[in-house]
């Protein structure tokens, strides 16, 4: 049976004054038996149990009362229902003994269940209930139609931008990289035109400083992230959470730039999604997601098959866009009550083959072809005058002979370096297999105490071929955590312990047959402990979150990282967030700045300290009836910046070696970005965003060029059957001379002319649409880079130094031109 109890004016008055209710005159039917022991302490949370009535209160994590929260109290098989008033209060007549279960819920918050037993003569515990926001809750403004703040800011004290499944669908993203790209302060940077290694860049800091997490578990390193981020699918995602700044995550201090957390969605109803698409360049996509709730839980399964051919935009037979065959599969499990724990777990399997340079998927034939010249070096802007090879810019014919380049002197006096390495000598082929799993368990211990247990592990195998060199690596990662959250007076305290393990074992062979096994081996073990406190001041107007973490690494010793976050509520729709923090990162392998095995016989690690970052950031957000605004400013100063110097030689043998060392000068990046969203007539939202960054660094420290300015324009139209999405991104000019250190290493085109000192600014435009043909079936169409802007129309990604040694990393613009995909989406 279920019964709702009335509220009296007196009880409401006493609750609003924070006084215990005794003899209030309420006509509540008792739950049975004699009255409980009286507790008369006056508590700000209003929890008091009296002879004739009990009062409790429900609040959110900020300490604000939650009106309209629903409470169901079970005693044996009998239940009573209550609803909180404007002060978050509810009241009932207590029983003297028995087993009691409170089920508390409120829209937009996680459900809380609390159970306890009272023996005859025993005291009732304080009835305070703290409800957390559901992951992905955002600051929103609405006039009947939803208006997004872009980027969306969660109601957490830590600035957290969120990407919802609807936005992922609109952009037709197939992976994490595609889902987070083209947002103020957030971008994806490609770092090789041959293998297309890509990283998520936050606040325009190097991609290795971004920590990727799945359900709050960090299981990616610089090695596994080099190609692995393209292998994180986006089906079954509740939200993607992005926090920028050093130490933004309590469990990921190595995130010097910030964290990207993919949160799995717990399905509430049976669903099946099947999506198939095709497009230019041999593009094929099959996406399947299946979910089945059951009593007390749910299970999910997903599969993604994605193919794309390699692309050559300037017709020199060297690809700028890597071809790949990618397969992802996964299972998810959600249990609402497993021995008192709420569980979520997932298993992900990845198998990918990608190759760039020589065109086609005949990878074994490419690797075995190491002689001749199948390429057209005269192709493209500033191509060589001779198809056989490229120009040596310094024109030193005698030195070219000594360097073993077999030079040819052209009629105009220029020195030609002929190419004879076959298809394999200018190709990179990477096979990746990855298995990862995680389990997160949470349990309510009563009295607003919560226990969290985490176990995660990953195995990453890479079998790769880099222009004649072979590299095989295996990496293991483990993450374990236990934390407890409780109240100390009015302060919410979180304490935790975690253990991180990461290793790498590699085997290599250079094209001359030299074995370089263990070139970049390492093993890190880091037990850690942390403390975090949360407190609200001035009736919740000011919120403070402070944390201190200490790691004890087996190589670098003890490392302590503090962080402080402040949130000031100017009004219910306007607030400011201020954060100060420190993070650290342990340098790992050459994947941090290069993307494959180096032509070196050994790597000397001359690293004594971890990379550390001091960060300060400020975020202002405001919402109105028709518009919303978010403005952010950040300051990042990174010391002990890890560097690779591959120009060194062994002093005894003269063989090439690489120095893995650190910069003496700090890297400083300062930035400001803003986003304004406005609700237009006709179910249209318009968003305008911009960012401005400045850099202070020693030339050669930052490996890839970065813009100082970007502008983002976006339009969304949503109706019952038609969804339209369009975005335009303007990228400002980049100082290529400074970023690529032309003073130390001048760069030239294949015809021997200098590379651009400064890149041109440019626009890219993306459009996508979905049209519901029938209730379960939609037609999907997307066109990326509508106006076909490509860097190769201005200059190639390929370059040579003054001695004619080639490389593939002259990056500043899009590597892929216009692409069109179309298909069908079934949802059941």
Residue, then its C-alpha position, 0 to 999 in steps of 0.5 A: x500500500x502507498x499513502x501520501x501524508x499531509x503538510x500543516x502550516x505549522x510544520x512548514x513554518x518550523x521547517x523554514x526556520x530550521x526547528x525540529x517539529x514536535x507536537x505539530x498537530x499533524x494527523x500522520x498515521x504512525x508506522x507502528x509501535x512506540x515512539x523512537x528516542x527523541x533527538x532534539x539537536x538543532x541542525x542546519x540541515x533540519x534533521x531531527x527525529x521527535x516523539x511524534x514527527x520526524x523531519x528530513x531534508x533533501x539537497x543537491x551537492x551545492x547544499x541547495x534544498x531540492x523542492x519536489x523531491x520524491x521520497x518513498x519510505x518502506x517499512x517491511x512491505x508497507x510504503x509511504x510517499x512524501x514530496x519535499x517542500x520549498x525548503x527541501x523538507x519532508x516529515x512523517x511520524x517515526x517508528x520505534x524499531x524496524x528496518x527502513x528504506x528511503x528511496x529518494x529521487x529528483x528530476x536531473x539527479x541521481x536516485x539515492x537509496x538509504x537503508x538502516x535498522x533501528x532496535x528498540x530504544x535506538x536512535x534514528x540517524x540524521x535524515x539528510x539526503x544529498x543528490x548528485x547531478x546526473x552526468x551531462x546536466x547542463x546550464x540551459x536557457x529555454x523559451x519553449x524550445x531548447x537553446x544550447x550553450x555552446x560549449x555546454x557547461x555542466x552545473x559542477x563547480x569545475x568547468x565542464x563542457x559537454x557534448x550530447x548524443x544529439x550533437x554527435x549525431x548532427x555532426x555525423x561523427x563516427x569517432x571521438x576525434x570527430x565528435x570533439x573537433x571544431x570548438x573554441x579551445x578544443x580541436x583535433x590536430x593531425x601530426x603526420x600526412x602519411x599515417x595521420x596520427x591525431x591528438x585532441x588538443x585542449x587550450x592549444x597545448x600538445x595533444x600528449x597533455x590531454x588525458x582520455x578517459x572512459x567512464x572516468x578511467x584513464x586507459x590511454x597513453x601517448x603510445x595507445x593514443x597516437x592512433x587509438x583515439x580514432x578507435x573510440x566509437x560514439x554509439x551508446x554514449x551518454x555524454x562526452x565531458x571536457x575539462x580544460x586545465x592542469x589537474x582538472x581531474x582528481x584521478x588524472x594529474x597527468x592531464x596538463x591540458x585537461x581531460x576528455x571523458x566518454x560516459x557510457x549511457x545506461x539504457x532505460x528502454x529496449x533499443x536497436x540502432x543500425x546505420x549504414x553509409x557510403x561515400x567518396x574515397x571508398x568510404x563505408x560505415x556500418x554501425x550497430x547498437x543494441x540495448x536491452x534493459x532488464x529488472x535491475x539492470x541493462x546490457x548493451x552491445x555495439x559494433x562498428x565497421x569503417x573503411x576508407x581508401x587513401x587519398x592523394x590530392x596533388x597527384x604525386x602518388x603519395x597519400x595525404x589521407x590514410x586509408x584504413x579498415x577499422x573494426x570495433x566491438x563492445x559490450x556494456x553491463x549495468x546492474x542497479x543492485x549487485x550486493x548493495x553496489x551499483x555497477x557499470x562495466x564495459x569491454x571494448x575490442x579494436x582491430x585496425x589496419x591503416x596505411x599511407x604513402x603508397x596508395x592501396x590496401x595491398x600492405x604486404x606488397x607495399x612493405x616488400x617493395x623497397x626499390x625503384x621509384x613509383x612516385x611522381x615527385x613533379x606533382x603538386x605545387x612546388x613539385x620537383x623539376x624532375x620526376x626521379x626525385x627532389x632538389x637538394x637545396x644547398x646545392x652541394x654536389x660533393x657532400x651529397x656524394x659523401x652522404x650516399x645520396x647518389x646525386x645527379x647534376x641537372x642542366x640548370x646546375x641544381x642537384x637532384x637527389x633521386x629516389x629509389x626506395x620503392x613503394x615501401x620506402x615512403x609508406x607507413x603501415x600500422x596494425x593495431x589490436x586493443x582490448x580494454x575493460x573497466x568496472x565501476x562500482x558505487x555503494x551508498x553507505x548511509x549518512x550520505x557516505x558513498x564508496x566507489x571502487x574502480x578497476x580498469x585494464x588495457x592491452x595494446x598491440x602495435x605492429x608497424x612499418x615506418x618507411x622500411x623500419x619495423x616496430x612492434x610494441x606491446x603495452x599494458x595499463x592498469x588502474x585501480x581506485x577506491x574512494x569514500x565520500x562523506x560529510x564532516x559537518x557541512x563539508x563534503x569530504x572525498x578521500x581516495x587511493x589509486x594505483x596506476x601501472x603502465x609499461x611498454x615493451x618494443x622490438x624494432x629493426x632498421x631498414x639496414x637490418x640493425x635490431x633495436x629491441x627495447x628502444x623505448x621500453x619503460x615501466x611506471x608504477x604510481x600508487x597515490x592518495x588524495x583528499x578533496x573537500x567541498x564547502x558552500x559559503x554565504x548560503x551557497x552563493x560561493x562554492x569551494x572545491x579544493x584537493x591535494x594529491x600525492x603520487x609516489x612514482x617508481x622512477x621520479x619519486x614523490x609528486x604533490x599536486x594541489x588544485x582549487x576551484x571556486x564558483x560564484x553565483x552572481x544570480x540564478x542564471x549567471x556565474x563565474x568559475x575560477x580555478x588554480x591547479x598543478x599537474x604533472x606528466x611522466x615522459x614516456x616514449x618517442x610517440x610524444x613528439x614523433x609518430x614512429x620508430x626513429x632511425x636511431x640505434x638507441x635512445x638516451x634518456x636524460x630526464x630527471x623530472x616530470x613535466x609539470x604545469x601550473x594553470x589558472x583559468x576563469x569562466x563566465x557563463x550566463x543564460x537568458x530567455x533567448x541567448x546564452x554566453x560563455x567566456x573563458x580565459x586560461x594561463x598554462x606554464x609548463x616546465x621540464x618540457x620533454x624533447x627529442x633530439x635525433x641529430x646526435x651521434x654516439x661519440x665512439x661509434x659515430x652511429x646515430x642516437x637520439x637524446x630524450x631530454x628536457x627544455x630549460x625554458x618553460x612553455x607558456x600558452x595564454x588564451x581566451x575564448x567565447x561562445x554566444x548562442x541565440x535562439x532564432x525564429x523557425x526552430x533555428x539556433x545560431x552560435x558564434x564562437x572565437x578564440x585567441x591564443x599567444x605562445x611563449x616558447x623556445x623555437x623547436x619546442x612545439x612540434x607543430x604549428x598552431x593558430x593564434x585565432x579561430x572563429x566558429x559559426x554554427x546553425x542548427x535547425x530542428x523539427x519533427x522530421x528534418x534536422x539541419x546542421x551547418x558550421x563554418x570555421x575560420x583559421x587564422x594565419x600561423x607563424x610557420x617560421x617560428x613553430x617549425x624553427x626555420x632558423x635551426x632547420x630551414x624547410x624547402x619544397x621538392x623544387x628547392x624553394x623555401x617553405x612559406x614563412x606564414x600560412x594563409x588564413x582559410x575557411x572550412x564549411x561542413x553541412x549535414x542533414x537527416x530526414x525522417x522518412x518513416x518513424x524508424x527510418x531516417x536518411x542521412x547526408x553530410x558534406x565536409x569541407x564543402x568548398x574543397x579547401x586543401x593545404x596541398x593547393x598552396x604547398x605540400x605536407x612534404x618537405x626537405x631540409x637543406x641537405x635534401x633529407x625528406x620529412x612529411x610534417x609541414x602541417x597547417x591546413x586540411x589534408x582532405x578535401x571535400x567528402x560526401x557521405x550518405x546513408x540510412x539510419x534505423x532506430x527501433 
